[in-house]
Amino acid sequence: MEAIKIKLVSDRYIPAYETPGASGMDIRARLPGPVPIPPGGRALVPTGLRIELPVGYEAQIRARSGLSVKHGLTLINAVGTVDSDYRGEIKVGLVNLGDEEYTISDGDRIAQMVIAEYARAEFDIVDEIGPTERGEGGFGHTGKK
């Protein structure tokens, strides 16, 4: 696997892969003090990170599974996208779906970031599209088992 170079501005926390097989880097909160998030509450949490991605790449900001399962803390928008032309600070929108208040402190790992290559689409307007075995089968069309 080839690594790509990404320019990073950070005064404290550097995103890090926590295991050799990890696809996502943990990113940390950069806060002057604790931020409590009540049940049903939301918070936009700064990371202190700014990145310069090559054209053709994006950074996907994803929830950390441990926080989601154990505490109900997840991303407001499910997956955040950092585009290659964005130069502002990366901030993470969190929502507390749990039953108890959860407090974020400076340095807490709050999300993970995956760098992904993407393709831009050009649409070819047609009258029909080709058939498949699945056809128009949508949500749940293959059953429960």
PyMOL commands that place a pseudoatom at each C-alpha (Angstrom):
pseudoatom trace, name=CA, resn=MET, resi=1, chain=A, elem=C, hetatm=0, pos=[0.000, 0.000, 0.000]
pseudoatom trace, name=CA, resn=GLU, resi=2, chain=A, elem=C, hetatm=0, pos=[1.395, 3.336, -1.022]
pseudoatom trace, name=CA, resn=ALA, resi=3, chain=A, elem=C, hetatm=0, pos=[1.158, 6.280, 1.373]
pseudoatom trace, name=CA, resn=ILE, resi=4, chain=A, elem=C, hetatm=0, pos=[0.246, 9.741, 0.090]
pseudoatom trace, name=CA, resn=LYS, resi=5, chain=A, elem=C, hetatm=0, pos=[1.700, 12.935, 1.509]
pseudoatom trace, name=CA, resn=ILE, resi=6, chain=A, elem=C, hetatm=0, pos=[-0.769, 15.295, 3.150]
pseudoatom trace, name=CA, resn=LYS, resi=7, chain=A, elem=C, hetatm=0, pos=[0.185, 18.691, 4.521]
pseudoatom trace, name=CA, resn=LEU, resi=8, chain=A, elem=C, hetatm=0, pos=[-1.062, 19.150, 8.088]
pseudoatom trace, name=CA, resn=VAL, resi=9, chain=A, elem=C, hetatm=0, pos=[-1.278, 22.172, 10.377]
pseudoatom trace, name=CA, resn=SER, resi=10, chain=A, elem=C, hetatm=0, pos=[-1.688, 21.271, 14.053]
pseudoatom trace, name=CA, resn=ASP, resi=11, chain=A, elem=C, hetatm=0, pos=[-0.466, 22.923, 17.237]
pseudoatom trace, name=CA, resn=ARG, resi=12, chain=A, elem=C, hetatm=0, pos=[-0.941, 19.838, 19.397]
pseudoatom trace, name=CA, resn=TYR, resi=13, chain=A, elem=C, hetatm=0, pos=[-2.557, 16.579, 18.247]
pseudoatom trace, name=CA, resn=ILE, resi=14, chain=A, elem=C, hetatm=0, pos=[-1.534, 14.624, 15.145]
pseudoatom trace, name=CA, resn=PRO, resi=15, chain=A, elem=C, hetatm=0, pos=[-4.013, 12.082, 13.693]
pseudoatom trace, name=CA, resn=ALA, resi=16, chain=A, elem=C, hetatm=0, pos=[-2.701, 8.558, 14.282]
pseudoatom trace, name=CA, resn=TYR, resi=17, chain=A, elem=C, hetatm=0, pos=[-3.389, 4.995, 13.184]
pseudoatom trace, name=CA, resn=GLU, resi=18, chain=A, elem=C, hetatm=0, pos=[-3.757, 3.071, 16.451]
pseudoatom trace, name=CA, resn=THR, resi=19, chain=A, elem=C, hetatm=0, pos=[-3.034, -0.391, 14.968]
pseudoatom trace, name=CA, resn=PRO, resi=20, chain=A, elem=C, hetatm=0, pos=[-1.068, -1.591, 11.910]
pseudoatom trace, name=CA, resn=GLY, resi=21, chain=A, elem=C, hetatm=0, pos=[-4.251, -2.706, 10.118]
pseudoatom trace, name=CA, resn=ALA, resi=22, chain=A, elem=C, hetatm=0, pos=[-6.336, 0.398, 10.864]
pseudoatom trace, name=CA, resn=SER, resi=23, chain=A, elem=C, hetatm=0, pos=[-7.808, 2.235, 7.871]
pseudoatom trace, name=CA, resn=GLY, resi=24, chain=A, elem=C, hetatm=0, pos=[-8.858, 5.219, 9.974]
pseudoatom trace, name=CA, resn=MET, resi=25, chain=A, elem=C, hetatm=0, pos=[-6.722, 7.617, 11.990]
pseudoatom trace, name=CA, resn=ASP, resi=26, chain=A, elem=C, hetatm=0, pos=[-8.067, 8.683, 15.360]
pseudoatom trace, name=CA, resn=ILE, resi=27, chain=A, elem=C, hetatm=0, pos=[-8.542, 12.425, 15.678]
pseudoatom trace, name=CA, resn=ARG, resi=28, chain=A, elem=C, hetatm=0, pos=[-8.706, 14.251, 18.983]
pseudoatom trace, name=CA, resn=ALA, resi=29, chain=A, elem=C, hetatm=0, pos=[-10.659, 17.139, 20.456]
pseudoatom trace, name=CA, resn=ARG, resi=30, chain=A, elem=C, hetatm=0, pos=[-8.732, 20.414, 20.791]
pseudoatom trace, name=CA, resn=LEU, resi=31, chain=A, elem=C, hetatm=0, pos=[-10.565, 22.212, 23.564]
pseudoatom trace, name=CA, resn=PRO, resi=32, chain=A, elem=C, hetatm=0, pos=[-9.859, 24.946, 26.138]
pseudoatom trace, name=CA, resn=GLY, resi=33, chain=A, elem=C, hetatm=0, pos=[-12.077, 23.100, 28.633]
pseudoatom trace, name=CA, resn=PRO, resi=34, chain=A, elem=C, hetatm=0, pos=[-14.574, 20.237, 28.979]
pseudoatom trace, name=CA, resn=VAL, resi=35, chain=A, elem=C, hetatm=0, pos=[-17.664, 20.184, 26.743]
pseudoatom trace, name=CA, resn=PRO, resi=36, chain=A, elem=C, hetatm=0, pos=[-20.628, 18.311, 28.246]
pseudoatom trace, name=CA, resn=ILE, resi=37, chain=A, elem=C, hetatm=0, pos=[-23.144, 16.909, 25.749]
pseudoatom trace, name=CA, resn=PRO, resi=38, chain=A, elem=C, hetatm=0, pos=[-26.499, 16.089, 27.376]
pseudoatom trace, name=CA, resn=PRO, resi=39, chain=A, elem=C, hetatm=0, pos=[-28.718, 13.265, 26.108]
pseudoatom trace, name=CA, resn=GLY, resi=40, chain=A, elem=C, hetatm=0, pos=[-30.146, 14.426, 22.774]
pseudoatom trace, name=CA, resn=GLY, resi=41, chain=A, elem=C, hetatm=0, pos=[-27.637, 17.288, 22.687]
pseudoatom trace, name=CA, resn=ARG, resi=42, chain=A, elem=C, hetatm=0, pos=[-25.164, 18.254, 19.988]
pseudoatom trace, name=CA, resn=ALA, resi=43, chain=A, elem=C, hetatm=0, pos=[-21.749, 19.877, 19.911]
pseudoatom trace, name=CA, resn=LEU, resi=44, chain=A, elem=C, hetatm=0, pos=[-19.394, 21.076, 17.194]
pseudoatom trace, name=CA, resn=VAL, resi=45, chain=A, elem=C, hetatm=0, pos=[-16.001, 19.990, 18.500]
pseudoatom trace, name=CA, resn=PRO, resi=46, chain=A, elem=C, hetatm=0, pos=[-12.807, 21.591, 17.151]
pseudoatom trace, name=CA, resn=THR, resi=47, chain=A, elem=C, hetatm=0, pos=[-9.754, 19.427, 16.410]
pseudoatom trace, name=CA, resn=GLY, resi=48, chain=A, elem=C, hetatm=0, pos=[-7.142, 22.102, 15.738]
pseudoatom trace, name=CA, resn=LEU, resi=49, chain=A, elem=C, hetatm=0, pos=[-6.395, 20.319, 12.435]
pseudoatom trace, name=CA, resn=ARG, resi=50, chain=A, elem=C, hetatm=0, pos=[-6.163, 21.839, 8.980]
pseudoatom trace, name=CA, resn=ILE, resi=51, chain=A, elem=C, hetatm=0, pos=[-5.088, 19.696, 6.033]
pseudoatom trace, name=CA, resn=GLU, resi=52, chain=A, elem=C, hetatm=0, pos=[-4.188, 20.110, 2.385]
pseudoatom trace, name=CA, resn=LEU, resi=53, chain=A, elem=C, hetatm=0, pos=[-5.374, 17.085, 0.430]
pseudoatom trace, name=CA, resn=PRO, resi=54, chain=A, elem=C, hetatm=0, pos=[-4.270, 16.340, -3.133]
pseudoatom trace, name=CA, resn=VAL, resi=55, chain=A, elem=C, hetatm=0, pos=[-6.980, 16.828, -5.773]
pseudoatom trace, name=CA, resn=GLY, resi=56, chain=A, elem=C, hetatm=0, pos=[-8.840, 13.537, -6.202]
pseudoatom trace, name=CA, resn=TYR, resi=57, chain=A, elem=C, hetatm=0, pos=[-8.790, 12.726, -2.469]
pseudoatom trace, name=CA, resn=GLU, resi=58, chain=A, elem=C, hetatm=0, pos=[-11.169, 13.396, 0.404]
pseudoatom trace, name=CA, resn=ALA, resi=59, chain=A, elem=C, hetatm=0, pos=[-10.983, 12.885, 4.143]
pseudoatom trace, name=CA, resn=GLN, resi=60, chain=A, elem=C, hetatm=0, pos=[-13.969, 11.015, 5.535]
pseudoatom trace, name=CA, resn=ILE, resi=61, chain=A, elem=C, hetatm=0, pos=[-14.750, 11.779, 9.180]
pseudoatom trace, name=CA, resn=ARG, resi=62, chain=A, elem=C, hetatm=0, pos=[-16.418, 8.796, 10.812]
pseudoatom trace, name=CA, resn=ALA, resi=63, chain=A, elem=C, hetatm=0, pos=[-17.727, 7.884, 14.257]
pseudoatom trace, name=CA, resn=ARG, resi=64, chain=A, elem=C, hetatm=0, pos=[-15.604, 5.820, 16.611]
pseudoatom trace, name=CA, resn=SER, resi=65, chain=A, elem=C, hetatm=0, pos=[-17.438, 2.557, 17.177]
pseudoatom trace, name=CA, resn=GLY, resi=66, chain=A, elem=C, hetatm=0, pos=[-16.560, 2.342, 20.877]
pseudoatom trace, name=CA, resn=LEU, resi=67, chain=A, elem=C, hetatm=0, pos=[-18.060, 5.759, 21.618]
pseudoatom trace, name=CA, resn=SER, resi=68, chain=A, elem=C, hetatm=0, pos=[-21.160, 4.904, 19.603]
pseudoatom trace, name=CA, resn=VAL, resi=69, chain=A, elem=C, hetatm=0, pos=[-21.825, 1.511, 21.166]
pseudoatom trace, name=CA, resn=LYS, resi=70, chain=A, elem=C, hetatm=0, pos=[-20.816, 2.283, 24.761]
pseudoatom trace, name=CA, resn=HIS, resi=71, chain=A, elem=C, hetatm=0, pos=[-22.094, 5.858, 25.085]
pseudoatom trace, name=CA, resn=GLY, resi=72, chain=A, elem=C, hetatm=0, pos=[-24.416, 6.603, 22.128]
pseudoatom trace, name=CA, resn=LEU, resi=73, chain=A, elem=C, hetatm=0, pos=[-22.051, 9.311, 20.866]
pseudoatom trace, name=CA, resn=THR, resi=74, chain=A, elem=C, hetatm=0, pos=[-21.970, 9.539, 17.087]
pseudoatom trace, name=CA, resn=LEU, resi=75, chain=A, elem=C, hetatm=0, pos=[-21.650, 12.037, 14.256]
pseudoatom trace, name=CA, resn=ILE, resi=76, chain=A, elem=C, hetatm=0, pos=[-24.594, 14.295, 13.488]
pseudoatom trace, name=CA, resn=ASN, resi=77, chain=A, elem=C, hetatm=0, pos=[-24.153, 13.808, 9.746]
pseudoatom trace, name=CA, resn=ALA, resi=78, chain=A, elem=C, hetatm=0, pos=[-23.158, 10.087, 9.856]
pseudoatom trace, name=CA, resn=VAL, resi=79, chain=A, elem=C, hetatm=0, pos=[-20.014, 10.683, 7.765]
pseudoatom trace, name=CA, resn=GLY, resi=80, chain=A, elem=C, hetatm=0, pos=[-18.387, 14.062, 7.266]
pseudoatom trace, name=CA, resn=THR, resi=81, chain=A, elem=C, hetatm=0, pos=[-16.468, 14.940, 4.113]
pseudoatom trace, name=CA, resn=VAL, resi=82, chain=A, elem=C, hetatm=0, pos=[-13.411, 17.169, 3.959]
pseudoatom trace, name=CA, resn=ASP, resi=83, chain=A, elem=C, hetatm=0, pos=[-12.897, 18.216, 0.335]
pseudoatom trace, name=CA, resn=SER, resi=84, chain=A, elem=C, hetatm=0, pos=[-9.481, 18.768, -1.223]
pseudoatom trace, name=CA, resn=ASP, resi=85, chain=A, elem=C, hetatm=0, pos=[-10.139, 22.511, -1.591]
pseudoatom trace, name=CA, resn=TYR, resi=86, chain=A, elem=C, hetatm=0, pos=[-11.206, 23.080, 2.053]
pseudoatom trace, name=CA, resn=ARG, resi=87, chain=A, elem=C, hetatm=0, pos=[-8.569, 24.824, 4.163]
pseudoatom trace, name=CA, resn=GLY, resi=88, chain=A, elem=C, hetatm=0, pos=[-10.415, 25.551, 7.396]
pseudoatom trace, name=CA, resn=GLU, resi=89, chain=A, elem=C, hetatm=0, pos=[-10.206, 23.764, 10.709]
pseudoatom trace, name=CA, resn=ILE, resi=90, chain=A, elem=C, hetatm=0, pos=[-11.723, 20.289, 10.793]
pseudoatom trace, name=CA, resn=LYS, resi=91, chain=A, elem=C, hetatm=0, pos=[-14.553, 20.260, 13.322]
pseudoatom trace, name=CA, resn=VAL, resi=92, chain=A, elem=C, hetatm=0, pos=[-16.610, 17.240, 14.309]
pseudoatom trace, name=CA, resn=GLY, resi=93, chain=A, elem=C, hetatm=0, pos=[-20.368, 17.490, 14.810]
pseudoatom trace, name=CA, resn=LEU, resi=94, chain=A, elem=C, hetatm=0, pos=[-21.276, 15.075, 17.608]
pseudoatom trace, name=CA, resn=VAL, resi=95, chain=A, elem=C, hetatm=0, pos=[-24.683, 14.051, 18.912]
pseudoatom trace, name=CA, resn=ASN, resi=96, chain=A, elem=C, hetatm=0, pos=[-25.386, 12.194, 22.147]
pseudoatom trace, name=CA, resn=LEU, resi=97, chain=A, elem=C, hetatm=0, pos=[-27.989, 9.496, 21.485]
pseudoatom trace, name=CA, resn=GLY, resi=98, chain=A, elem=C, hetatm=0, pos=[-27.316, 7.926, 24.877]
pseudoatom trace, name=CA, resn=ASP, resi=99, chain=A, elem=C, hetatm=0, pos=[-29.226, 8.209, 28.138]
pseudoatom trace, name=CA, resn=GLU, resi=100, chain=A, elem=C, hetatm=0, pos=[-26.516, 10.032, 30.098]
pseudoatom trace, name=CA, resn=GLU, resi=101, chain=A, elem=C, hetatm=0, pos=[-24.506, 13.202, 29.670]
pseudoatom trace, name=CA, resn=TYR, resi=102, chain=A, elem=C, hetatm=0, pos=[-21.128, 12.629, 28.009]
pseudoatom trace, name=CA, resn=THR, resi=103, chain=A, elem=C, hetatm=0, pos=[-18.263, 15.063, 28.502]
pseudoatom trace, name=CA, resn=ILE, resi=104, chain=A, elem=C, hetatm=0, pos=[-15.588, 15.632, 25.860]
pseudoatom trace, name=CA, resn=SER, resi=105, chain=A, elem=C, hetatm=0, pos=[-12.220, 16.812, 27.173]
pseudoatom trace, name=CA, resn=ASP, resi=106, chain=A, elem=C, hetatm=0, pos=[-9.138, 18.150, 25.429]
pseudoatom trace, name=CA, resn=GLY, resi=107, chain=A, elem=C, hetatm=0, pos=[-7.230, 15.284, 23.823]
pseudoatom trace, name=CA, resn=ASP, resi=108, chain=A, elem=C, hetatm=0, pos=[-10.128, 12.814, 23.752]
pseudoatom trace, name=CA, resn=ARG, resi=109, chain=A, elem=C, hetatm=0, pos=[-10.293, 10.681, 20.622]
pseudoatom trace, name=CA, resn=ILE, resi=110, chain=A, elem=C, hetatm=0, pos=[-13.639, 11.747, 19.155]
pseudoatom trace, name=CA, resn=ALA, resi=111, chain=A, elem=C, hetatm=0, pos=[-13.712, 10.454, 15.584]
pseudoatom trace, name=CA, resn=GLN, resi=112, chain=A, elem=C, hetatm=0, pos=[-11.654, 8.744, 12.931]
pseudoatom trace, name=CA, resn=MET, resi=113, chain=A, elem=C, hetatm=0, pos=[-10.452, 10.063, 9.605]
pseudoatom trace, name=CA, resn=VAL, resi=114, chain=A, elem=C, hetatm=0, pos=[-10.116, 7.929, 6.479]
pseudoatom trace, name=CA, resn=ILE, resi=115, chain=A, elem=C, hetatm=0, pos=[-8.328, 9.292, 3.407]
pseudoatom trace, name=CA, resn=ALA, resi=116, chain=A, elem=C, hetatm=0, pos=[-10.016, 8.064, 0.234]
pseudoatom trace, name=CA, resn=GLU, resi=117, chain=A, elem=C, hetatm=0, pos=[-9.499, 8.553, -3.473]
pseudoatom trace, name=CA, resn=TYR, resi=118, chain=A, elem=C, hetatm=0, pos=[-12.616, 9.429, -5.437]
pseudoatom trace, name=CA, resn=ALA, resi=119, chain=A, elem=C, hetatm=0, pos=[-13.766, 9.833, -9.024]
pseudoatom trace, name=CA, resn=ARG, resi=120, chain=A, elem=C, hetatm=0, pos=[-15.907, 12.647, -10.360]
pseudoatom trace, name=CA, resn=ALA, resi=121, chain=A, elem=C, hetatm=0, pos=[-18.955, 11.599, -12.361]
pseudoatom trace, name=CA, resn=GLU, resi=122, chain=A, elem=C, hetatm=0, pos=[-20.209, 12.809, -15.708]
pseudoatom trace, name=CA, resn=PHE, resi=123, chain=A, elem=C, hetatm=0, pos=[-23.801, 11.829, -16.444]
pseudoatom trace, name=CA, resn=ASP, resi=124, chain=A, elem=C, hetatm=0, pos=[-24.909, 10.394, -19.765]
pseudoatom trace, name=CA, resn=ILE, resi=125, chain=A, elem=C, hetatm=0, pos=[-28.660, 11.088, -19.979]
pseudoatom trace, name=CA, resn=VAL, resi=126, chain=A, elem=C, hetatm=0, pos=[-30.465, 8.038, -21.430]
pseudoatom trace, name=CA, resn=ASP, resi=127, chain=A, elem=C, hetatm=0, pos=[-34.025, 6.707, -21.717]
pseudoatom trace, name=CA, resn=GLU, resi=128, chain=A, elem=C, hetatm=0, pos=[-33.255, 3.334, -20.094]
pseudoatom trace, name=CA, resn=ILE, resi=129, chain=A, elem=C, hetatm=0, pos=[-30.622, 1.616, -18.003]
pseudoatom trace, name=CA, resn=GLY, resi=130, chain=A, elem=C, hetatm=0, pos=[-29.577, -2.035, -18.249]
pseudoatom trace, name=CA, resn=PRO, resi=131, chain=A, elem=C, hetatm=0, pos=[-31.273, -4.794, -16.244]
pseudoatom trace, name=CA, resn=THR, resi=132, chain=A, elem=C, hetatm=0, pos=[-29.669, -6.790, -13.405]
pseudoatom trace, name=CA, resn=GLU, resi=133, chain=A, elem=C, hetatm=0, pos=[-30.701, -9.881, -11.458]
pseudoatom trace, name=CA, resn=ARG, resi=134, chain=A, elem=C, hetatm=0, pos=[-31.625, -7.639, -8.502]
pseudoatom trace, name=CA, resn=GLY, resi=135, chain=A, elem=C, hetatm=0, pos=[-33.634, -5.226, -10.597]
pseudoatom trace, name=CA, resn=GLU, resi=136, chain=A, elem=C, hetatm=0, pos=[-35.591, -2.760, -8.476]
pseudoatom trace, name=CA, resn=GLY, resi=137, chain=A, elem=C, hetatm=0, pos=[-35.375, -4.777, -5.231]
pseudoatom trace, name=CA, resn=GLY, resi=138, chain=A, elem=C, hetatm=0, pos=[-34.791, -2.222, -2.491]
pseudoatom trace, name=CA, resn=PHE, resi=139, chain=A, elem=C, hetatm=0, pos=[-34.439, -2.201, 1.286]
pseudoatom trace, name=CA, resn=GLY, resi=140, chain=A, elem=C, hetatm=0, pos=[-34.941, -5.673, 2.752]
pseudoatom trace, name=CA, resn=HIS, resi=141, chain=A, elem=C, hetatm=0, pos=[-35.581, -7.381, -0.575]
pseudoatom trace, name=CA, resn=THR, resi=142, chain=A, elem=C, hetatm=0, pos=[-33.312, -10.344, 0.267]
pseudoatom trace, name=CA, resn=GLY, resi=143, chain=A, elem=C, hetatm=0, pos=[-35.099, -11.103, 3.560]
pseudoatom trace, name=CA, resn=LYS, resi=144, chain=A, elem=C, hetatm=0, pos=[-33.885, -11.370, 7.124]
pseudoatom trace, name=CA, resn=LYS, resi=145, chain=A, elem=C, hetatm=0, pos=[-31.922, -14.649, 6.879]
for i in range(1, 145): cmd.bond("trace and resi %d" % i, "trace and resi %d" % (i + 1))
show_as sticks, trace
zoom trace
